[in-house]
Amino acid sequence: MTAITLNLEPLINLTFEQFYQLCQVNLDAKLERTALGELVVRAPTGGETGSRNRRLISCPGN
């Protein structure tokens, strides 16, 4: 999975509330924030990963 890490510190110190608002207006984006305040944008997982995850969390025999 590819991820892009953006260092926003030279421009803005993103608060929790600002990060939350950013996530709310970009619901399709997979956004994370590191302990250092960097913004991580991850690519969405594909169908194969979704199927694998479903098998991992399903009950045995299902």
Disulfide bonds with the S-S distance in Angstrom:
none
